Amino acid sequence: MTEQTDKFQPSAVEIERRYRNVRAAMADANLDVLIVSGSEYTGFEGAVRYMCGFHLLHRYAYVVIPRDGEPTCVFPSEATWVGDHSATFIEQQVFPPHCGEWMADYLKDNRLNRVGVYGMNFIMPVRDYQALAGAGVELIDFDEAFDHARAQKSEEEMLSVRRSMEINKAGVLAVIQAYEAGKTEAQLMGAAEATFAGLGTARNTMDMVLIGPNGSLLPQMVFPSPTRRVQDTDGLLYGLEVSGPGGHWIEFSRLLAPSGVDEATRRLVDLYAEFHELVKTHLQAGASAEEVHKKVMTPFEGKGYRLGHVSGHSIGMTMIEAPRIGEGSEFELPENMVCSMHPHVMTEDRKACLYMQETFRVGIDGGEPLSGIPVRVYDGSETSL
């Protein structure tokens, strides 16, 4: 592997740490080789970038990591000139016309039988899976094990995470400052996107909006409309998720309601504030994901609410990583794991909801909210968060 000078690339020490942790997980599973998949599907390009430094611009790619020896990047030949391959910190790169067939031949030629695959559930193209399935090897779903191996972020990674948060905050503020009754939902989102692009997110943004009448939010997440014009009586929550130049995703959003919120939504805002305080207390290193979930969701229990989402999930260079912060997850949280916390809570009649995103760092004594911004409602007159 070659050392990079690009300031957005990991250091040699960080690269070695990543490979050491992933290969330890491979050894625990007795794998001969690991295939790491990435796709241009938003938020699912990051595993390839994590292991080789290449930022997917279009299509898909793989990193093939044997238990011993050097890894290989596998790019489809039709994407030879798509993306900056010079950013890749792995020396061995191939550009076959059919990635699955190349990998199948690689496995046969090197007599590798126990094959872990990260991305078998959501990412790997079917044609490549079919080629591997026909190779006479044992394919092992390695999605969860791979995510667990990269859950703990280094201090170097945390710098990238914090930079992403500053970019996301700037986008949220841009929406608030751009607010004016009569603008379209999409025009407001455009203010955030202009900020994001200018600060180096490239295409790595995931935008949606929750809207509702009379200071409330309806529970359906939708694309911002290019025709519907906002009103002062609307509730508007632009759900913004970005990764900055370093490739680490974060999530941050706050509620915009120019004329204030209705009683049901105000109650949800208050309960969300309690939830955040509990996350700060209980998102501790050594706790299980399920244990944290049960403790932080108590403000909503027994009050007649429907929960449309888990309380949160691990997040990193892939937008959604394992574990989910929810029931059934016994994973023990390490220090410097990063979690997006955002329960989707709605009233029984589904006429009001809240889904306010915040990204936390797991600490020894509790969770650190990386935005530093309290849970509150904005009215569009603010000049800062």
C-alpha positions in Angstrom: 0.0 0.0 0.0 1.2 3.5 -0.8 1.2 6.4 1.6 -1.0 9.4 0.4 -0.3 13.1 0.8 -3.9 14.2 0.1 -5.2 15.8 3.3 -8.5 14.0 3.0 -6.9 10.6 2.8 -6.1 8.5 5.9 -2.6 8.4 7.2 -0.5 5.2 7.0 -1.1 4.6 10.7 -4.9 4.9 10.2 -4.8 2.6 7.2 -2.9 0.0 9.2 -5.4 0.3 12.0 -8.3 -0.4 9.7 -6.8 -3.4 8.2 -5.7 -4.8 11.5 -9.2 -4.5 12.9 -10.9 -6.0 9.8 -8.4 -8.9 9.6 -8.9 -9.7 13.3 -12.7 -10.0 12.5 -11.8 -12.2 9.5 -9.7 -14.4 11.7 -12.5 -14.7 14.3 -14.8 -15.9 11.4 -12.1 -18.1 10.0 -12.3 -16.5 6.6 -9.9 -17.1 3.8 -10.8 -13.8 2.1 -13.1 -10.8 2.4 -14.9 -9.1 -0.4 -15.9 -5.5 0.5 -18.6 -4.0 -1.8 -19.5 -0.4 -2.5 -22.2 1.1 -4.7 -23.1 4.6 -5.9 -26.4 4.1 -4.1 -26.3 7.1 -1.7 -24.7 6.3 1.6 -23.4 2.8 0.6 -20.2 3.8 -1.2 -18.3 4.3 2.0 -17.0 0.7 2.8 -14.9 0.7 -0.4 -13.6 4.2 0.5 -12.8 3.0 4.0 -10.7 0.2 2.8 -9.0 1.8 -0.2 -9.5 5.5 -0.4 -11.5 5.5 -3.6 -14.5 7.8 -3.7 -17.2 6.2 -5.9 -18.5 8.7 -8.5 -20.6 6.2 -10.5 -21.4 2.4 -10.6 -19.8 0.1 -8.1 -16.4 -1.3 -6.9 -14.8 -3.9 -4.6 -11.9 -4.4 -2.4 -10.7 -8.1 -2.2 -8.8 -8.7 1.1 -7.1 -12.1 1.5 -6.2 -13.3 5.0 -2.6 -13.0 4.1 -1.1 -10.8 1.3 -2.0 -7.6 -0.4 -5.6 -6.5 -1.2 -6.8 -5.7 -4.7 -9.3 -3.1 -5.9 -11.7 -4.3 -8.5 -13.3 -1.7 -10.7 -15.6 -2.4 -13.7 -13.8 -1.6 -17.0 -16.6 0.6 -18.2 -15.8 2.9 -15.2 -12.1 3.1 -15.9 -12.3 6.9 -16.4 -15.0 7.5 -13.8 -13.7 8.7 -10.5 -10.2 9.6 -9.3 -8.4 6.3 -9.1 -5.2 8.0 -8.2 -6.7 8.6 -4.7 -6.7 4.8 -4.1 -4.1 3.8 -1.6 -4.0 0.2 -2.7 -1.4 -0.6 -5.4 -3.1 -3.6 -6.9 -6.0 -2.5 -9.1 -7.8 -4.4 -11.9 -10.5 -3.3 -14.3 -12.2 -6.4 -15.7 -15.3 -6.3 -17.9 -17.2 -8.5 -15.4 -16.1 -8.0 -11.8 -17.9 -11.1 -10.5 -16.2 -13.4 -13.0 -12.8 -11.9 -12.2 -13.4 -12.4 -8.4 -14.6 -16.0 -9.0 -11.5 -16.8 -11.0 -9.3 -15.1 -8.3 -10.9 -17.3 -5.6 -10.4 -20.5 -7.7 -6.8 -19.6 -8.7 -5.8 -18.9 -5.1 -7.9 -21.9 -3.6 -9.8 -19.6 -1.3 -13.0 -21.2 -0.1 -14.4 -19.4 3.0 -15.4 -16.1 1.4 -16.8 -13.3 3.6 -18.9 -10.7 1.7 -19.7 -7.2 3.0 -22.6 -5.9 1.0 -24.4 -9.1 0.2 -27.6 -7.9 1.7 -28.0 -4.5 -0.1 -25.0 -3.6 -2.2 -23.6 -6.3 -4.5 -25.0 -6.3 -8.0 -26.9 -9.5 -8.8 -24.7 -10.5 -11.7 -21.6 -10.5 -9.6 -23.3 -12.4 -6.8 -24.3 -15.1 -9.4 -20.8 -15.4 -10.6 -19.5 -15.9 -7.1 -22.3 -18.3 -6.2 -21.4 -20.5 -9.1 -17.7 -20.6 -8.2 -18.1 -23.5 -5.7 -17.1 -21.5 -2.7 -18.7 -20.9 0.6 -20.2 -17.3 0.7 -20.6 -15.9 4.2 -22.6 -12.8 5.0 -20.1 -10.5 6.7 -22.1 -7.2 6.9 -22.5 -7.1 10.6 -19.1 -8.3 11.5 -17.4 -5.8 9.2 -19.4 -2.9 10.7 -18.6 -4.0 14.2 -14.9 -4.1 13.3 -15.0 -0.4 12.2 -17.5 0.9 14.8 -14.8 2.4 17.0 -13.6 5.6 15.3 -9.9 6.8 15.7 -9.1 10.3 16.7 -8.2 10.9 13.1 -11.6 9.7 12.0 -13.3 11.9 14.6 -11.7 15.0 13.0 -13.5 14.0 9.8 -16.7 13.3 11.6 -16.6 16.7 13.3 -15.9 18.5 10.0 -19.0 16.8 8.5 -21.1 18.1 11.4 -19.9 21.6 10.8 -21.0 21.4 7.2 -24.4 19.9 8.1 -25.0 22.6 10.6 -24.2 25.3 8.0 -26.8 23.7 5.7 -29.5 23.7 8.4 -28.7 27.3 9.1 -28.9 28.1 5.4 -32.4 26.7 5.2 -33.5 28.8 8.3 -32.0 31.9 6.9 -33.4 31.4 3.4 -36.9 30.9 4.8 -39.6 33.2 3.4 -43.2 32.5 3.0 -44.0 31.8 -0.7 -40.8 30.1 -1.5 -41.1 26.4 -2.6 -40.0 23.5 -0.4 -37.3 22.8 -3.0 -36.0 26.3 -3.0 -35.3 26.1 0.7 -33.6 22.7 0.2 -31.5 24.3 -2.5 -30.1 26.8 0.0 -28.7 23.8 2.0 -27.4 22.0 -1.1 -25.5 25.1 -2.3 -23.9 25.3 1.1 -23.1 21.6 1.1 -21.5 21.6 -2.4 -19.5 24.7 -1.6 -18.0 23.0 1.5 -17.0 19.8 -0.1 -19.7 17.2 0.2 -19.6 16.5 -3.5 -22.7 14.3 -4.2 -22.8 12.8 -0.7 -26.0 14.3 0.7 -29.3 12.6 1.6 -32.2 15.2 1.8 -35.8 14.8 2.7 -38.4 16.9 4.4 -41.2 16.4 6.9 -44.0 19.0 6.5 -47.4 19.6 8.1 -50.1 22.2 8.7 -50.5 24.5 11.7 -47.2 24.0 13.3 -47.2 20.2 13.0 -45.4 17.5 11.0 -47.0 14.7 9.2 -45.1 11.4 9.6 -44.3 10.7 5.9 -40.8 11.6 4.8 -40.9 13.1 1.2 -38.8 14.9 -1.4 -39.2 18.7 -1.1 -41.7 19.8 -3.7 -40.6 22.2 -6.5 -44.2 23.6 -6.7 -45.7 23.7 -3.1 -45.1 27.1 -1.5 -44.4 27.2 2.2 -46.5 29.2 4.6 -45.7 30.7 8.0 -48.2 28.3 9.6 -46.3 25.2 8.3 -44.1 22.9 10.3 -40.9 22.2 8.3 -38.2 19.7 9.2 -35.5 19.4 6.6 -33.8 16.0 7.4 -30.2 16.6 6.3 -27.5 13.9 6.2 -24.1 14.6 4.7 -20.6 13.3 4.5 -17.8 15.9 4.2 -14.5 15.7 2.3 -13.2 12.9 4.6 -16.2 10.7 3.8 -17.8 10.3 7.2 -21.6 10.6 7.3 -23.4 12.5 10.1 -27.1 13.5 10.6 -28.4 16.7 12.0 -31.7 18.5 11.7 -33.9 20.9 13.7 -37.6 22.0 13.4 -38.6 25.2 11.6 -42.0 26.6 12.4 -42.3 30.3 11.7 -45.7 30.7 13.6 -44.8 28.2 16.3 -46.0 24.7 16.9 -49.3 23.2 17.9 -49.8 21.6 21.4 -49.1 18.0 20.2 -45.9 19.0 18.5 -44.7 21.1 21.5 -45.2 18.1 23.7 -43.1 16.0 21.3 -40.3 18.6 21.3 -40.2 18.5 25.1 -40.1 14.7 25.1 -37.4 14.8 22.5 -35.3 17.1 24.7 -35.7 14.6 27.5 -34.6 11.8 25.1 -31.4 13.8 24.2 -30.6 14.2 27.9 -30.9 10.5 28.4 -28.7 9.8 25.4 -26.1 12.1 26.9 -26.3 10.0 30.1 -26.6 6.5 28.8 -24.7 6.3 25.5 -21.7 5.0 27.4 -18.9 2.7 26.3 -19.5 -0.8 27.6 -23.3 -0.6 27.4 -25.1 -2.8 24.9 -27.1 -1.2 22.1 -30.3 -2.7 23.4 -29.7 -1.5 26.9 -29.1 2.1 25.6 -32.3 1.9 23.5 -34.5 0.8 26.4 -33.1 3.6 28.7 -33.3 6.5 26.3 -36.8 5.7 24.9 -38.5 6.0 28.3 -39.9 9.5 27.7 -42.2 8.2 25.0 -43.4 5.0 26.8 -47.0 4.7 28.0 -48.1 8.0 26.4 -49.9 6.6 23.3 -47.2 7.2 20.7 -46.3 5.1 17.7 -42.7 4.5 17.0 -41.9 4.5 13.2 -38.2 4.0 13.6 -35.5 2.6 15.9 -33.9 5.1 18.3 -30.7 5.2 16.3 -27.8 3.4 14.5 -24.1 3.4 14.2 -22.9 5.7 11.4 -19.5 6.1 9.7 -18.3 6.1 6.1 -21.5 4.1 5.3 -24.6 6.1 6.2 -26.2 3.2 8.1 -23.9 0.8 9.9 -24.5 -2.0 12.3 -25.5 -2.1 15.1 -28.9 -0.5 15.2 -29.6 1.1 18.6 -32.7 -1.0 19.3 -34.1 -4.2 20.8 -32.2 -7.4 20.0 -28.8 -5.8 19.6 -26.3 -7.1 22.2 -23.3 -5.4 20.7 -21.2 -3.6 23.4 -20.6 0.0 22.4 -16.9 1.0 22.3 -15.6 4.5 23.1 -15.6 6.8 20.0 -18.3 4.8 18.3 -20.5 7.4 16.5 -24.3 7.0 16.5 -27.1 8.9 14.8 -30.1 9.1 17.2 -33.5 10.0 15.8 -36.6 8.1 16.9 -39.5 8.6 14.6 -42.3 9.3 17.0 -45.9 10.0 16.0 -49.2 10.5 17.7 -51.7 7.6 17.6 -53.8 9.5 15.0 -50.6 10.1 12.9 -51.4 13.8 12.6 -48.2 14.9 14.4 -44.7 13.5 14.6 -41.1 14.4 15.2 -37.9 13.0 13.7 -35.1 15.3 14.8 -31.6 14.0 14.0 -28.5 14.3 16.1 -25.2 12.6 15.9 -23.5 11.5 19.2 -20.0 10.2 20.1 -20.0 7.3 22.6 -18.0 8.4 25.6 -16.8 6.8 28.8 -19.2 8.8 30.8 -22.0 9.2 28.2 -22.9 10.5 24.8 -21.5 13.7 23.3 -23.9 15.5 21.0 -21.6 16.6 18.2 -23.7 19.5 17.0 -23.7 21.2 20.5 -27.1 22.6 19.5 -30.0 22.0 22.0 -33.4 20.7 20.9 -35.5 23.7 20.1 -37.9 25.2 17.5 -36.7 27.9 15.0 -38.9 30.5 13.4 -36.8 31.7 10.5 -35.5 34.9 12.1 -32.3 33.4 13.5 -28.9 34.5 12.3 -27.1 31.6 14.1 -27.9 28.1 15.5 
